[in-house]
Amino acid sequence: KLINCLIHFYKRSSEVTIMPNIKVFSGNSHPDLAKKICARLGINHANVVAQKFANGETNVEIGESVRGEDVYIVQSGCGEVNDNLMELLIMINACKIASAERVTAVIPVYPYSRQDKKDKSRAPISAKLVANMLSVAGADHIITMDLHASQIQGFFDIPVDNLYAEPAVVKWIKENIPEWKTAIVVSPDAGGAKRVTSIADRLNIDFALIHKERKIANEVASMVLVGDAKGKVAILIDDMADTCGTIVQAAQKLVEDGATKIYAILTHGIFSGEAIARINNSSFEAVVVTNTIPQDKNMMDCSKIQVIDVSMMFAEAVRRTHNGESVSYLFENVPY
């Protein structure tokens, strides 16, 4: 009886559920990032064709079987945001109804993340609507980076891994700014104070913030620097830059207050409208962004723009998720 029990126990223990094979698909928003993720994982990019019909409708054809597979779809909320979001939803649904075991949406830039609260009468909470759409489409898990507000994770009833660019930013500062030990990190608004204080603590340097008053959206009326930047290298840090009005004005304020050099480090470089022209005419030494959004054209138009590659962070998050490992290591460290 004892021998039979032991044999039965070993049989049961050997019947460990093997995770389904992995497939990484990419939409049209950022194929380069998906290729880098696949190269890091040592797998082939899965075959998918996403195109438009003559009337503008999106058509997606998944080119290989996903039955029982662990599927990851890389699609960033940039460029033609609405088209890319619709493409992502259709791809998720196509994989789900083709019997994929699990579908994870890898969304480096979460679309509509700035519309995360009802800040005036009759304002929509579009970030919650996007969360509902992703869930209804069939997403089982979300991987994103530097959400505009961390509370957006609470809009979902499915797991959300919000990765941080902070470890990569700290590494870049130490390797590329010789005077970093006497520098000051600055938040261009009060909302980013928590992000800046975290980086200041890791580098053991001072921080400051700029208080701004807006009269209308995307236009800043006045700025006040809270802190001392005189004779120091100033490092402006924010989660995203769209029209760049805020960071350029912040840089001007820091110059007036006696900063010697000014860098800007941003997770998501959207750079719409007059952004590139503003950066070219600004006093920045460099404007550093991650590659959550394609930057090739922007780098050609502006020599000040530099890019931190975060594809290895997404690749490691995908690998750990696929193997059922913890991703919390990535909150503090850059994988090599």
Secondary structure, DSSP 8 states (H G I E B T S, - for coil): -HHHHHHHHHHHHH-------EEEEE-SS-HHHHHHHHHHHT-----EEEEE-TTS-EEEEE-S--TT-EEEEE--S-SSHHHHHHHHHHHHHHHHHTT-SEEEEEESS-TTTT--S--STT---HHHHHHHHHHHHT--EEEEES-SSGGGGGG-SS-EEEE-SHHHHHHHHHHH-TTGGG-EEEESSGGGHHHHHHHHHHHT-EEEEEEEEEEETTEEEEEEEES--TTSEEEEEEEEESS-HHHHHHHHHHHHTT-SEEEEEEEEE---TTHHHHHHTS--SEEEEETTS--HHHHHH-TTEEEE--HHHHHHHHHHHHTT---GGGGT----
